[in-house]
Every structure is written in structure tokens, then in C-alpha cells.
Amino acid sequence: MYQPFLNHLEQSLFQRFDLQSRLIPAGLEAQVSERGKNPASIKSWCYECPEFRKIRYTYIDAGASAQIFNSVIYPSHNSELPLLGIDFLSFGQVKNLIVMDFQPLFQDEAYLTKYIHPLKKLHEKYPDLAQNLEMKFYDANQYFSKYLLFAKTDPETVKTRVFEAFQDYLNLYWEMLSTSELLTDPSDIQRIAKAQRDYDQYSADRDPASGLFSSYFGHEWSEKFLYGFLFEDAMPLSATVAK
């Protein structure tokens, strides 16, 4: 269902950036589950370039029961740009949830004005995809912008409106990257590095997909995938408690 989105993201990235493959720990790049009635496969890709220290995306194909496309793009530590977060989930063609946002590293007014306010026009272009749904696992005021697209919708809207919005959000993100200034002060760069590490920890601690991964591929593999690839700068909760 989301293969056209993955294809467009890849094409857009490879046209614009000098991508180099980034190591995915052995055994985490792909997996197949034969559990239950619905076999599932998961495959991930990861790249880096001077502009982005990590570009990752993952596709879960469980046939008619589930189709999931997830991606996070991390700017290099010498850039203040928000992260680009994408999460599209469909279960049995009935439940279709889309989330797309420029995820702010900071919530101060100057940062939001500079890096989040440009999203306002796009947000207004897609009111049907900005449904102000309740977030069950996350604080909407942390690592999310007020211009995120967050909606429950139908397969036809996914193919049309959501795909159009996806392209628009990507194009704006590339445009903002091209005009953003690079940081040179080591303290500023350290501040960005810490903010991205904090994002990984926050996300890993709350990610509801962990249960989904476990149901398909087992708890052990799920934990390795969560902390070894998706949010590699996060520490498992058990490790932080042990400290």
C-alpha cells in the first residue's frame, strides 16, 4: 500500500544527495515471521550524507492484515533543522493512520518561528489530514509541531491526498535544508547532538510499535531492532534502571 511512498522517498533522496549506505546491525536489516495466520516481512534501509547523519526507513508487509511505512531523517549535528518523521500504518484496509511532521528539537519561540512556522501553509492546505487526534503514547508538546498531519483515513485518500501531502512536505523540507545555515560553534553542535540523543531516548521509551514488532518477530528481536537500529542512541530501560 505504501510502496509508492517508499519509491518516491528513495528517488527524491538519490536525486538530491550523495548517499552512502549506513551500517544496519547484522540480522536487523530484514526479517520474516511465519507466526499465526498472517506471515509478515520487515525490511529496512539506512543511508548517510553530509547533510544528514542518518536516513532510515522501514517497511512491514503483512499482506492484507497490515502495511506499515516508517521513516525518520536526522540532520547532521551542525544543523538545527527539525527531524523529518513519517509513520503510515494500515490494518486490514479499515484502520489507516497517517502521521507526518517536522519534529522540533526545541520548543522555544525563536526556534519554532524559524523552523516550524514555514509548515503553516501546508498544514492549512490539508485540513482533512490534520484531525487533532489524541496522542495516547506521546506528549504532543514534545518533539511534535502544531502543524503535524495526523489523521485516520481511507485507502483512497492515502493514494491521493496523503501522497500529495507527502510530496509537499518532502519538498518543503529539502527547500528549508538548502537555505539553512550550518553551525560552527562546538557548543552549538554539542547541543544538537544531545537533543537528537534525547529524541531517541524519548521515542524508544514510548514507541507503541515495539509491541507490534514483538508480535510478529519476537521480543528479543524487537528489542534489538528498537535500540540497535531505530533509536540507536537510546539506552534500554533495563539498562537505565540498572545504573
N, C-alpha and C positions, 0 to 999 in steps of 0.2 A: 504493500500500500504506500509506503514512504520511499520506495526505491527512486522515484523521480527527484525527491528532495536530496537524497544522498548523491545522486548523479550530478545535480546542479551545484551542490556544495563543492564537490570534487573539481568539477570543471572550472568553477569560479576561482577556487584556490590555485589550481595549477596554472591558470592563465595569468595570474597576478603575482605569484610569489615563487621564489626559488626553494621549493620544498625539499627537505631531506627527511628520509624515514627516521623516526624516533623509536627507540627500542621499546617493545612491549615484552614484559617478562614471559619467559617460556611457559606455554600452557594456558596463557590468558588471552592470546590473540584470537582464539576460536575454540568453540566447544559445542558438542552435540548432546542433547538429552533425549533418551528414549522413555522417560518416566511417564506413566499414566497413558491416557488416550491420545494426548496431543504432543507428538515429538516436537522439539524446539532446537533451533540452532542460534548461536550468537557469534558475531564476528566483529572485530574492532580494527580500526586503523589509527595510526598516530604519526604526526609529522612535526617538524620544526623549521623555522626560517629566521632570518634576522629580525623580522617584525614580531613574530610570535614564538614564544618559547615552547608552547605545546598546543597542538591542534589535535583533538581526539574526537572520534565519532564511532558509534556502536549501533549495530542493527540486530534486533532479535526477531526471528521469523518462526512463529509457532503456527503457521498456516492460518486457517480461518479463526482460530481462537485468540491470537494475539499478534500484533505487528507493532514494533517499537523502534523509534529512531531517536537517539540521544547524542548531543554534541556539546562540548564546551571548548571555546577558544581562549587561550591565555596569552595576553600580550607579553612581550619581553619586559623584564623588570625595569627597563629605562623608559617605560611608557605608563602614563596614568590611565589609559583607556580602560573602560569597564570590560569585564569578560563578556563574551557573547555566549548565551546559554539557550539551548534548543532542546525541547523534550516533547515528542509527539507519541502518543500511545493510543492504540485502538484494540479493543477487546470484543471479539465476535461481531464486528461491524456495528454494534449497538452503542457501545461506550467509546467515544472518541474524544480524547483530551489533548489540547494543544497548549504549550507554554513556550513563549519566546520573549527574550528580554536582553537588554544591555544591563548586565548585572554590576551595579556600582560597588567599587571597593570602599568608598567612604560616603557618608551621608551629610557632610557639611554643605551649606547652601552654595558656596562657590563651586565646589566640585559638581554638584547636581546641575547647576546652571550651565556649566561648560560642557558636560558630557552626557547628560540625560535630557535636558530640555530640547535638544535637536530632534528627539524622538516624538515630540508632541504632535507634529503634523501627521506623522504616520499613524500614530495611535488614534487620532481623530478620523483618519481615512477608513479604519476598520473597527467601528463601534460594535459590530456584531461579534468580533473576536476578543473584545475586552469586556468580559461579563462580570468582573468584580466578584469572582467566586471566592469562597472561604478557603484559606490555606490551612490544611489540617496538620502538616508536619513542619512548616516553616513560619518564621516571623516575616510578614510581608514588608516590614520596615527595615529588614536587614538583607543585603545582597539582592534585593529586588527593587525595580524602579516603579514609579507610579504610572509609567507608560508601557508596562508589560502587556503582551497579549496572553490572555488566559481564558480559555473557553471550552465548553462541551459542545460538540457539533456533530454533523453527519458526514458520511463518506464523500458525498458530492461536494460539500463545502470544502472539505480537505483538498480535493483535487483542484478546486478553482480558487476560492478566496484565500485559503490558508497558503496555497502555493504562491499566489501573487504577493501576499504579505511577507512570506519567507524571502522572496527575491528582493523586495523593497528593503527589508531590514538588513539583509546582507549588503546591499549596495550602499546604504547609508553608513554602515559600519566601515566598509572599505574607504568611503569618502572621508569619514572622520579620521581614520588612520592616516590618510595622505596629508592631512592638514595639521596633525597633532605634533607638538614639539617633544623632542627627546630629552629626558632628564640626564644631567651630567653630575650633579652633586651626589656623592656616595650616600649621604644620609637620606636623600630622597629615594634613591634606588633601594636602599635597605627597607625603607618604609613600604614601598610597593611589594617587595619580596615578602615581608611579614604579612601584609594584607592578603596576598594570594595564599599564603600558608594558612592563615586564619579562615579563609574561604573554604579551603579543602577540609579543614577540621570540622567546621560548622556543617558542611554539606555531608560529609561522611557519617557524622553522628546522627543525622536526621533522615538520610535518603531512604524513602519508602521502597525503592527498587530493590533494596537488599533482600527483602522477603521474597520478592518475585524471582530474583536470581537463585535464591536458595531452593525455591520450589521446583525450579527446572534443573539446576545443576549441582545442588547440594550445598550445605552450609560452608564447608571448608573451602570449596572453590569460590563461593560467593564472597567470603571474607578476603581472600587473596585478590580477587578482582577489584573489590571496593577500595582496599588500601594499597594494593600493589600497582594499580593502573588508574582507575577512575580518579581517585583522590590520593595520589601517591605522597603528598606532603602531610597527610593526616596520620595521627597515631591511633591505632585501635583503642577502643575504650578500655579494654582489659589492661593494655599497657599503661595508659594514663592513670588508671586506678592503682596499679602496682607501684607506680612511682610515689 
